[in-house]
């Protein structure tokens, strides 16, 4: 195999990975100003206000047109009253103004209301979609900024639920709330018009509204805790579904379908209980919210009818008041729905804020510098102490030096901390003591972009996306030309099977690449790492999940990948150790022995015992006196 000759990405720098130093969102509708207010003491809707104000142009134009439409709607009952009192009733005696003039005026009002109503609905719906998009971008960008430790303790289903159903709850409320605010203005204007005509009749018309308010407040106080429970139970169901879809092969291989169905049924039962409780609360209070305004209409007809009989008001006035009361019923009939949305949105917003307010543990220090590119790659662990959250020390006074261009195998029992040590190099976690140095720079003093862009990882189980083979290889360098992708694929042995596919590199692989074999997935992962051309390489049990024959084929690709790079090999098998020039034995949180394989076999019994256990049961076990 011809050696792979890496090419530097355009501009001399590797393509930035998607998580550190996040720039502005990409897209025609993206807005840099969209954000959630960081002050936790503010109410949830005040914290969400900047998201709406990021689109203040269409928001205020929509609200303005909505206000204009409602004002035009308020003018209709007054015009009807004037039509009846000045045209229809006088016409019975052969006098009065022409009816046609009032008809033309009402027609003009209807046309104007259609125009401003269209603009209002279009802009407010557009705002609603923009808010949903912004919230998703904000939450996803937050996901990408959080540290590995956060994802270690939070279920992915919970995060997916907050990024979907919780955002939708907030978006629905923010879409309805402005319209309801305009309706409040309409109520004040309508009451003013009624009061100027007949104050006693106006007071009768709104006599039932205090009862509507008190009922709504009671309903709101009961709905909020239940809304929180419903949101949490929805997340539980989403977690069960997500884990079973992701792990469907494990579920089926162990014939565990019935157990998982029972697990989902229990989660769905808990969700149903809380949802029924929410429905019960709405069923108790919604009839009052819907029917109290109708009682007001009955009172208007009763008292207004008496005033008409007594000659204190005209028939047109009674019809006008009846129209206003019916018009004001709409907002109050929607009050129950709005209160339910508001409480659910408040609960969902609180769950979203839990993520937004989470502070990443891995952050760049003020004055962090870029790791220089080019030659080098000297890696040193100096007195490293590390422990996971609520756990004992995994590494304790851990010292290891990888000279530039050297390949070192790190060997130890399962759980000894080998992978942990590897994760400290790209700063996925921070040490609690000591330091990790690259070319003499403490990794904590470097920018995350410059650090991680120069480190390549090939893991035991490579993660591939449901995309084309080309895009999976070019993931770390999206702008790479097809020729560069093909060259990296050739060096990693990917072309051997891709050339036989009908669509070649444009073949779309299945979920996580499971339509490919383990060896094929691993070769694509190697090609992906080759393309970004890292100078420090971490092989974390990169061949432990494949059989011996495939392992030997992958080793050829790995040797190509390792040329000229500082490489840390996390190893269990002797065949993997053969890739290294030096072996370090990790025990009790520190390096207890170093040397060639042959030297450790001869002088360290624990080392030979670890290899014997790792290779036990393999179909083709190499000699324990293998390479030096």
N, C-alpha and C positions, 0 to 999 in steps of 0.2 A: 504494500500500500504506500503510495506516494505521500510524504509528509504534508500535513496541512500547514499552509502558510497564512496565518491570520492577517487580516487587514484591519487597520484602525477605522472605526466609524468616522463618518464625515465630521469635520471640525476638530478631529483629534481627541474627542471625548466619547465615552460610551453613552448610549442612549439612557436617559434617566429612568430608573424604575418608577412604577406608578405610585409608590407610597410616600417617600420622603419629599420635603420641600414642595408640597402640592401647589401648583399654579392655579390660575383661574379656570373655572369650568369651561369646557369646550362646547361650542354649538352656537347656532345663530341666535337662539333665544336666551342663551346663558347670560347672567348678569352678575358681575363681580360684587355688586352692592348687596346681593341677597345674603342675609345672615340672620342668625338668632341672637338676640341681645344677651350678653353674658351675665347680666345682673340677676342672680337667682332670687333676689327679694321681690322682684316684679311679678305681677300676675302673668299667667301663661299667655294670655292674648297680647299683653304689652311686650312680652319677649318675642312673640311671633310678628309683631307689627313691622319690624324692618323687612321681613320677607315680602309683605304686601307693598310697603313703600318703595321697594326696589322696582315696582311696576306702577308707580304713582300716576304716570301719564294716562294709561288705559283705565286705572282704577278710578281716578277722579272724573275722567270723561264719562265713564260708565255710570258713576254715581250721579253726576250732573244730569245726564240724560234720564236716569231713573227718577230723579227728583222732578224734572220737567214733565215726564210722563204722568207721574202721580198728581202733579198740580193740574194738568189738563184733565185728568180723571175727576178731580175734585170740582172742576168747573162744570162738568156735565149735569149734576143734580141742580145746581143753581140755574143753568140754562133751561133745564126742564121746568123748573118752577116758574121762570119768567115766561116760558112758552105757554104754560097752562094759564097763568094769571093774566097775561097781557094779550094772548091770542086766542086760546081755545075757549076759555070761559066767556070773555067779551063777545066772541063770535056767536054765542047763543042768543045774544040780544042784538046782533047785527052791527057790532062795533069792534074795536080793538085793532091791533097791528096785524099785518099780513103774516100768515103762518110760514110762508116760504122762506122769509128772511131768517127765521129761527132754524129752519131745517138746514139751510146752507151753512149757518154758523156751526151747528152740531156736526155737519159733515166735515167742515174744515178742521174742527177739533179732533175728530176721529182720525183723519189723515195725518195730522201733526203728531198725534199720540202714537200712531203706527210707526212713523219714522224714528222718533226718539226712543220708542220702546225697542225697536230692532237694534239700534246702536247700543242701548243699555244692556240688553241681554247678550249681545255679541261680545262686548268688552268685558262684562262681568264673568261670562263663561271662559273667555280667553284668559282672564286673570286667574280663574280657578285652576285651569290647566297649568299655567305658569307657576303658580304657588306649589302645586303638587310636584312639578318637575324640580323646582328649586329645593324643596324639602328633601327629595330623594338625593339630589346632588350633595346637599349639605351633609346628610347622614352618611352617604357612601364615602365622601371625602373624610369624614370623621373616622369611619371604619379603617380607612387606609392609614390614618395617622396614629391609631392606637397600637400599643405594644403587644408583643406576642403573649405576655402574661395575661392580658385582658381576655383574649380569645381562649386561653387555657381554662378559664373559669366560667365562661358564659356560653350557653348553648347556642348553636347556630340557628336553630328554629326560633329562638326568642328574638334574635337580631333580624331574621327575615320577616317575622311578624311585625316588628316595629317599623321596618322599612316598607311595609305594604299596607296592612290594615290600619295601623295607627296613623300613618301619614294620610291615608284616605279619610279617616275620621276628622282629622284636623282640617283637611282641605275642604270637606263638605261644609263644615261649620263656617270657615272663613268665606266660603262662597255665598252662604245664605245670610250671614250676619249683616253685611252692608245693606242688603235689601230690606232687612228688618229695621235697621236704623233709619232708613229713609221712610219706612212705614210709620215710625214714631213721629217723624216730622209731619207726615201727612195727617196723623191723628191730631196733632196740635193745631194744624191749619184748619182741619175740618171742624174741630170744636170751636175755633174762633169764628168761622163762618156761621155755625149754628147759633153761637151766643149772640152775634150781632143781629140775628133774626128774632130769636126768642130764648132768653137766658133760662127761664124755668124749664122749657122743653129740652134745651141742651143738657141741663143737669140731669133730667130724667133719662136722657139717652145714654149717659155715661155712668148711671147709678150703679150698675152691676160690675163695672170694671175693677174697682178695688177688690172685689171678691175673686176676680180672675187673677189679679196680681198675687194675692195671698195664697191661692191654690197653687199657682205656678211656683212660688217660693218654697212651699211645702214639698211639692213634687221634686224640685231641684235638689233639696237637701237629702232626699231619700235616694235619688238616682245616682248621685256622684259615687258613693262607695261601691254600689252595684256595678256601675260602668267600669270601674277599675278592675273589679273581679272578672267581668266579662272579657275585658282586653287581655288579662293575664291567662284566662282559660283558653282563649283563642290561640295565644302563643304556645300553650302546652300542646294543643292539637297540632299546630304547625310544626312543632318540634318532633312529635312522633311521626308525622307524615314525612318530614324532610329526612329523618334518620332512616326510615324504612325504605324510602325511594333510593337514597344514597347507598344504603347497605343491602339492597335487594338480593344481591348474590349470596351474602352471608345468611340472610333470612331463609332463602329457599334451600341453600345447601344444608342447613341444619333442620329443615322441615319445621320452622318456627312460626309459620303463618298464623296458626290459630292463637298462639300466645300473643303475637303482635296485634291481631284483631281484637283480642280481649283488652290489651293495653289501650288501643285507640278507643274502644267502646267505653272504657272507664273515663278516659279524658273527655270524650264527647258527652258522656253522662254528666260530668261536672260542669261542662260548658252549658249543657241544656238546662241544668238546674239554675245557674246564674242568669241565663237568658230568659227563662220563664219568670224568674223573680223580677227581672227588669220589665218584662211585659205586664206582669201583675201590677206593678206600681203605675205604669202608664194607663192600664185599664181602670184603675181606681180613680185617677185624677183627670184623665182626658175628657170624660163626659162633662165634668164641671166646666172645664176650659172651653168646650165646644158649645155648651148650651146656655151658660150665663149670658153671653151676648144676645142670644135669641130672646131671653127674658127681657133684656133691654128693649128689643124691637117691639115686644108685646106691650111694654109700658108706654112706649112712644105712641103706638096706635091707640091705646086706651086714653092716655092723657091728651094727646094731640087731637084725637077725635072729639073729645069734649070741648077743646078750645075752638075747633072748627064750627061745632054746633053753636057755640056761644058767640061766634063771629070775631074771636080774638086773633085768629090766624086764618090764612087762606088754605084752600085745598092744595094748591101748589106747594105751600110751605110744608104741609104734612107729608106730601110725596117726597119733597126734598129731604126732610129729616129721615124718612124711612130709607131712602137711598143711602144717606150717609151712614146710618146705623148698619145697614147690610154691608157697605163698603168697609166699615171698621171691623166687621166680624172676621174678615179674612186674616188679618195679622194676629188677632187673638185666637182664632181657631188654629193657626199655625204655631201658636206659642208653645203648646205642649211638645210638638215635634222639634221646635228650635231648642227648647230646654233639654230635651233628650240628647239632641246633637251636641249641645254645649257641654253637658256633663260628660258625655263620651269623649268629646274633643279634649276636655280638660284632663281626663284620665290618660288619654293617648299622648297628649302633649307632655305630661309628666314622665311617661315612659320614654318618650323621645329625648327629653332633657337629661334623663339618666345617662344616655349615651353621649349627648352633646357636651355635658358638663364633665364627663370623664376625662381626667388628665393623663396623657400618655406618660409612661414611665421613662421611655427612651426619647429624649429631646436633645437638640443641639445646644451646646453651651454658647453663651455670648462670645463672639470672637472666634468661633470654630473655623478652622482652615481646611482647604481642600487637600486631600492626599495626592501628592504629585504623581503623575503618570510616568510611564517609561520603565526603566530597569529598576530592579529592587524586588521587594516582596519578602523581606526578612520579617518573620513573625516570632514574637516572644511572649510567653505567659510568665509573668513575674509575681510569685507569691499570691496567686489568685485564690480568693475565697468566694464561693458562690453557694447559695441555697435558694430553692424555690419557695414561694409563699407558703407559710405554715409548715415548713419541712426542715429537716436537718441539713447540715452542710453536705452538698454533693461533691464539691471540690474544696480542698483544705490545704493551703500552701502549695498549690499546684504550680510547678515550674516546668516549662518545656520551650525549647528553642528550635525553630525551623529556619535554617539558613536559606537565603534567596536561591531559588531554583532547586531546592532539595525536596525529596519526597520522603515523608515520615509516616509510618503506620502506627496508629494508636490502638493498642490492644488492651482488652480488659473484659471482665465478666459482664453479663447483662446487668444494666442498671448501675454500672460503676461510674458513669458520668462522661463517657466518650463523646456522645452527641451533644451533651451540654457544653463541653469544652469547644466543640466546633461552632456552636451557636453564639459563642461569645466573640468570635473573630469579626463577623459582620455586625456585631452589636445588636443582635436580636434581644439580648438581655444584658444588663449591666452587672459587673462584678460588685460584691460587697466589700472586697478587700483586694489589695494588689492591683495589677494593671495588665491589660493586653496591649502590646505594642506592635505596630507595623512600621518598619523602617525607622524605629525610634520614636514614632508618634503614638501617644496614647490614643486609642480609638475614640475615647470620649471627647477628645479635642478636635476631632475631624468632622466634617460635614457628612451626613448620612449618605447623600448622593454620591459623593466622591469615593466614600468607603465601599459601599455596596456595589457600585458599578464596576469595581475592580476585583470583586470576589465572585467566583462561580461555584455553585453547589449542584451536585448530582446526588439525589437522595435514593434511599432504598426503594421507595414506591414513587416514581415520578408522576407528577400531576400534569395531565394534558387537558386542553380545553376542547369543547365541542366545536371545533373549527377545522380549517384545512390544515394539512400537514405543513404547508409552507408557512402559514401564520403561526403555527405552534413553534416552528423552528425560529422564526423571526420575532418572537414575542418580546425578547429583551432588546431588540433593535428593529423596530417596525419599519424604518425607512431603508432597510438593507435591500440592495438590488437582487433580483432573482439569481444572478450568477453567483453572488456571494453565498446565498442560502444553499444553492445546489452544491457549491464547493464544500461547505461545512457538512452538508448531508453526506457527500461522498466520503469525506474523511472519517465520519462516524459510522459508516456502513449503512446508512439509511437508504441510499440509492439502490442497494441490492434488492430491496423488496418494493420500493416505491416505483421503480421503473416498470414493474410488472402490473401495476394498478392502472385501470383504464383512464382515470382522471389524473394520474401522476401526483404531483405535489398539491394539486387542487382537490384531492380526495378529502372529504369531510369525515373525520373520525367520530366515533360515538362518544357518549358520556364518559369523561375521564380517560378516553382512549381505550376503552375495554373491547373495542372491535379489533384491536391489535394484540399481538402476543406480548408477554412481559419483556422479552428481549427487544422487540421492535419499539415498544414504548421507551425503554431505557436508551436505545440508540438515538431516538428523537430528542430526548433530554440532553444527551451528550452533544448532539449537533447544536442545540439551542445554546448550550454553554460555550461551545467553540465559537459561535458567531459573535458573541459579545466580547470575546478575546480577553478574559480576566487574567491577571498575573498571579492571583492566589486562587487555588482550587481546593475545594473540600469534597471528598468522596465519602459519603456517609452510608456505609453498607450498600454500595451502589450495585452489587451483583448478588446479594444474599437471597433475593427473591426469584432467581432464575436457576435453571438446571446447569449441570456442569458443562455440557456442550455449548449452550448459549453463553455461559459465563466466559469461556475461552474466547469466543468470538467478540464479546463486548470488551474483553481485556485489550484486544488489538486497538479498538477505538479509544479506550482509556489511555493507552500509552501514547497515542497521537495527541490526545487532549493534554496530557501532562508535560509534554515537551516544553522545556524552557520556563515552567511555572513552578512556584512553590506550592507543594501539594501536601495536604493532610488527609491520610487515608484512615477512615474508621473501619476497623477490620475485625472479623471473627474467624475467618477462614484462612488457612495457610495459602490458598491460591490467591487471595487478595493481598496478603502480606508480601507476596512475591513482587508486587508492583513497587514496593518501597525500598529505599536504600538503607534506611535505619528504622528500628522498631523501638517504641517506648511502651512500657507496661504500666498501666494505670490501675492502682489498687488503693483502697482506703482514702480516696480523694486526692492522691498525689502520685507522681511518677516514682515508682520503686526500682525500676531497672531500665537501662537503655543499651542498645548495641545492635549488632547484626542478628539475624534470626539464628544463625548457627551458634553464636556466643550465648544467646539467652537460652537456647535449648540445652546447652551444656552446663549452665551455671544457675538457672532459675527454675526450680521445679514447678512453681505456680504457672509459669508461662507455658510449659509443655502440657500441663493439666488443662489449661484454658483451651488450647488448640485441640487437644484430644476430645474435649466435650463438644467443641464447635463442629468438628468434622465427623463426630460419631454418627454412624448410620448412613453416610453418604455413599452413593453407588461407586464413586471413584475417588478414593481418599489418597491424596498425595502423600509421599513419604515425609515423615516428621523430620527427616534430615534434609529437607528441601533446600531452597536457595539461601545463600548467605545473607 
